[in-house]
Amino acid sequence: MAQPITKLTRTPPVHQSIQEVIKAYISNNQLKAGDALPPENDLAKQIGVSRNSVREAIKALESMGILETRHGSGVYVQAFSFEPLLNNLAYGLMGNLQDVSELLEIRRILELAKVDAAIEQLSQEQLEHFDTILEGMRLRAERNESFPEEDRQFHRLLFKNLGNTMLLKLIDVFWMAVTNAAQHINMADPQPLRTYQDHVDIVRALKLKDVEKARAALDQHYDGIHTRLQEVSRR
């Protein structure tokens, strides 16, 4: 039997209070992705607010990726997604070089910590796939272009076999946030060929199964990004 919705007792901002009430209802009733919420009218009556206030709260929860409205059907709990977090991080990091730098450092720590396990799990087919990604990087670098998508593929491939879905999602979160923020603060790569060479060095170490060289090459890669951040901060 469903537990009742808590009547709203807090004062403005009302729409934020309603959001908390709805989230508590979802948690208390252990609702899962695809489960329906009561109709808006019922929610308004049970919470003790207007339907417009409920609708505003639902829209906010939709923007967070918690709820989804299916027209003609109702409001449902949405499957968890990092997308809203990605968007909010990218927006929040715009122009904030200190936050970008700290987020990048977290990603560096994660990758350096897991590269030893990653090396042991790489297949010959994946090592050959690195060569394909490197070729795409080289072609763009020779045109003096950055290669963010190839970089994303590279780092995902490196940790793909660990079976740690959360790690891959976190790498994606950090990559997307830093990449988007970099666009807003004009942090273009002035030496794409050097960045390409960093990745060549990483792959060379991976093929040798040399953990220390792989860590050193990854470290050098992140040093290059930090150098670009420092240059931007001095402008």
Contacts in CASP RR format, 6 or more apart in sequence:
PFRMAT RR
TARGET T0000
AUTHOR 0000-0000-0000
METHOD contacts of the structure
MODEL  1
MAQPITKLTRTPPVHQSIQEVIKAYISNNQLKAGDALPPENDLAKQIGVS
RNSVREAIKALESMGILETRHGSGVYVQAFSFEPLLNNLAYGLMGNLQDV
SELLEIRRILELAKVDAAIEQLSQEQLEHFDTILEGMRLRAERNESFPEE
DRQFHRLLFKNLGNTMLLKLIDVFWMAVTNAAQHINMADPQPLRTYQDHV
DIVRALKLKDVEKARAALDQHYDGIHTRLQEVSRR
2 29 0 8 1.000
3 25 0 8 1.000
3 28 0 8 1.000
3 29 0 8 1.000
4 46 0 8 1.000
5 21 0 8 1.000
5 22 0 8 1.000
5 25 0 8 1.000
5 38 0 8 1.000
5 43 0 8 1.000
5 46 0 8 1.000
5 47 0 8 1.000
6 21 0 8 1.000
6 24 0 8 1.000
6 25 0 8 1.000
6 47 0 8 1.000
7 46 0 8 1.000
7 47 0 8 1.000
7 48 0 8 1.000
8 14 0 8 1.000
8 17 0 8 1.000
8 18 0 8 1.000
8 21 0 8 1.000
8 47 0 8 1.000
8 48 0 8 1.000
8 49 0 8 1.000
10 17 0 8 1.000
11 17 0 8 1.000
14 49 0 8 1.000
14 53 0 8 1.000
15 53 0 8 1.000
15 56 0 8 1.000
15 57 0 8 1.000
15 60 0 8 1.000
16 57 0 8 1.000
16 60 0 8 1.000
18 47 0 8 1.000
18 49 0 8 1.000
18 53 0 8 1.000
18 54 0 8 1.000
18 56 0 8 1.000
18 57 0 8 1.000
19 57 0 8 1.000
19 60 0 8 1.000
19 61 0 8 1.000
21 47 0 8 1.000
22 37 0 8 1.000
22 43 0 8 1.000
22 57 0 8 1.000
22 58 0 8 1.000
22 61 0 8 1.000
22 67 0 8 1.000
23 61 0 8 1.000
23 66 0 8 1.000
25 31 0 8 1.000
25 37 0 8 1.000
26 37 0 8 1.000
26 66 0 8 1.000
26 77 0 8 1.000
31 37 0 8 1.000
31 77 0 8 1.000
32 77 0 8 1.000
33 76 0 8 1.000
33 77 0 8 1.000
33 78 0 8 1.000
33 79 0 8 1.000
33 80 0 8 1.000
34 76 0 8 1.000
34 77 0 8 1.000
34 78 0 8 1.000
34 79 0 8 1.000
35 76 0 8 1.000
35 77 0 8 1.000
36 74 0 8 1.000
36 75 0 8 1.000
36 76 0 8 1.000
36 77 0 8 1.000
37 43 0 8 1.000
37 67 0 8 1.000
37 74 0 8 1.000
37 75 0 8 1.000
37 76 0 8 1.000
37 77 0 8 1.000
38 46 0 8 1.000
39 74 0 8 1.000
39 75 0 8 1.000
40 51 0 8 1.000
40 54 0 8 1.000
40 55 0 8 1.000
40 58 0 8 1.000
40 75 0 8 1.000
41 51 0 8 1.000
43 54 0 8 1.000
44 50 0 8 1.000
44 51 0 8 1.000
44 53 0 8 1.000
44 54 0 8 1.000
47 54 0 8 1.000
58 67 0 8 1.000
58 69 0 8 1.000
58 75 0 8 1.000
61 67 0 8 1.000
62 68 0 8 1.000
62 69 0 8 1.000
62 78 0 8 1.000
63 84 0 8 1.000
64 84 0 8 1.000
65 78 0 8 1.000
65 80 0 8 1.000
65 81 0 8 1.000
65 83 0 8 1.000
65 84 0 8 1.000
66 77 0 8 1.000
66 78 0 8 1.000
67 75 0 8 1.000
67 76 0 8 1.000
67 77 0 8 1.000
67 78 0 8 1.000
68 75 0 8 1.000
68 76 0 8 1.000
68 78 0 8 1.000
69 75 0 8 1.000
69 76 0 8 1.000
70 76 0 8 1.000
82 169 0 8 1.000
82 172 0 8 1.000
82 173 0 8 1.000
85 173 0 8 1.000
86 172 0 8 1.000
86 173 0 8 1.000
86 176 0 8 1.000
86 177 0 8 1.000
86 180 0 8 1.000
89 103 0 8 1.000
89 173 0 8 1.000
89 176 0 8 1.000
89 177 0 8 1.000
90 176 0 8 1.000
90 177 0 8 1.000
90 180 0 8 1.000
90 181 0 8 1.000
92 99 0 8 1.000
92 181 0 8 1.000
93 99 0 8 1.000
93 100 0 8 1.000
93 103 0 8 1.000
93 177 0 8 1.000
93 178 0 8 1.000
93 180 0 8 1.000
93 181 0 8 1.000
93 184 0 8 1.000
94 181 0 8 1.000
94 184 0 8 1.000
94 185 0 8 1.000
95 181 0 8 1.000
95 184 0 8 1.000
95 185 0 8 1.000
96 181 0 8 1.000
97 185 0 8 1.000
97 229 0 8 1.000
97 232 0 8 1.000
97 233 0 8 1.000
100 177 0 8 1.000
100 178 0 8 1.000
100 181 0 8 1.000
100 182 0 8 1.000
100 185 0 8 1.000
100 229 0 8 1.000
101 226 0 8 1.000
101 229 0 8 1.000
103 174 0 8 1.000
103 177 0 8 1.000
103 178 0 8 1.000
104 174 0 8 1.000
104 178 0 8 1.000
104 222 0 8 1.000
104 225 0 8 1.000
104 226 0 8 1.000
104 229 0 8 1.000
105 222 0 8 1.000
106 174 0 8 1.000
107 170 0 8 1.000
107 171 0 8 1.000
107 174 0 8 1.000
107 175 0 8 1.000
107 178 0 8 1.000
107 222 0 8 1.000
108 218 0 8 1.000
108 219 0 8 1.000
108 222 0 8 1.000
110 167 0 8 1.000
110 170 0 8 1.000
110 171 0 8 1.000
110 174 0 8 1.000
111 155 0 8 1.000
111 158 0 8 1.000
111 159 0 8 1.000
111 171 0 8 1.000
111 218 0 8 1.000
112 215 0 8 1.000
112 218 0 8 1.000
112 219 0 8 1.000
114 159 0 8 1.000
114 162 0 8 1.000
114 164 0 8 1.000
114 167 0 8 1.000
115 158 0 8 1.000
115 211 0 8 1.000
115 214 0 8 1.000
115 215 0 8 1.000
115 218 0 8 1.000
116 211 0 8 1.000
117 162 0 8 1.000
118 158 0 8 1.000
118 159 0 8 1.000
118 161 0 8 1.000
118 162 0 8 1.000
119 206 0 8 1.000
119 209 0 8 1.000
119 211 0 8 1.000
119 214 0 8 1.000
120 209 0 8 1.000
121 161 0 8 1.000
121 162 0 8 1.000
122 158 0 8 1.000
122 161 0 8 1.000
122 206 0 8 1.000
123 161 0 8 1.000
126 157 0 8 1.000
126 160 0 8 1.000
126 161 0 8 1.000
127 203 0 8 1.000
127 206 0 8 1.000
127 207 0 8 1.000
129 157 0 8 1.000
130 154 0 8 1.000
130 157 0 8 1.000
130 203 0 8 1.000
130 206 0 8 1.000
131 203 0 8 1.000
133 150 0 8 1.000
133 153 0 8 1.000
133 154 0 8 1.000
133 157 0 8 1.000
133 199 0 8 1.000
134 196 0 8 1.000
134 199 0 8 1.000
134 200 0 8 1.000
134 203 0 8 1.000
136 147 0 8 1.000
136 150 0 8 1.000
137 147 0 8 1.000
137 150 0 8 1.000
137 151 0 8 1.000
137 154 0 8 1.000
137 195 0 8 1.000
137 196 0 8 1.000
137 199 0 8 1.000
138 196 0 8 1.000
140 146 0 8 1.000
140 147 0 8 1.000
140 150 0 8 1.000
140 192 0 8 1.000
141 147 0 8 1.000
141 192 0 8 1.000
141 193 0 8 1.000
141 195 0 8 1.000
141 196 0 8 1.000
142 193 0 8 1.000
144 192 0 8 1.000
145 192 0 8 1.000
146 188 0 8 1.000
146 189 0 8 1.000
146 192 0 8 1.000
146 195 0 8 1.000
147 192 0 8 1.000
147 195 0 8 1.000
147 196 0 8 1.000
148 179 0 8 1.000
151 175 0 8 1.000
151 199 0 8 1.000
152 172 0 8 1.000
152 175 0 8 1.000
152 179 0 8 1.000
154 199 0 8 1.000
155 171 0 8 1.000
155 175 0 8 1.000
156 168 0 8 1.000
156 171 0 8 1.000
156 172 0 8 1.000
158 202 0 8 1.000
158 206 0 8 1.000
159 167 0 8 1.000
159 168 0 8 1.000
159 171 0 8 1.000
160 168 0 8 1.000
178 225 0 8 1.000
181 187 0 8 1.000
182 188 0 8 1.000
185 232 0 8 1.000
186 232 0 8 1.000
187 228 0 8 1.000
187 229 0 8 1.000
187 232 0 8 1.000
189 195 0 8 1.000
189 228 0 8 1.000
190 228 0 8 1.000
194 224 0 8 1.000
195 221 0 8 1.000
195 224 0 8 1.000
198 217 0 8 1.000
198 220 0 8 1.000
198 221 0 8 1.000
198 224 0 8 1.000
199 221 0 8 1.000
201 213 0 8 1.000
201 217 0 8 1.000
201 220 0 8 1.000
202 214 0 8 1.000
202 217 0 8 1.000
202 218 0 8 1.000
202 221 0 8 1.000
204 213 0 8 1.000
204 217 0 8 1.000
205 211 0 8 1.000
205 213 0 8 1.000
205 214 0 8 1.000
205 216 0 8 1.000
205 217 0 8 1.000
206 214 0 8 1.000
END
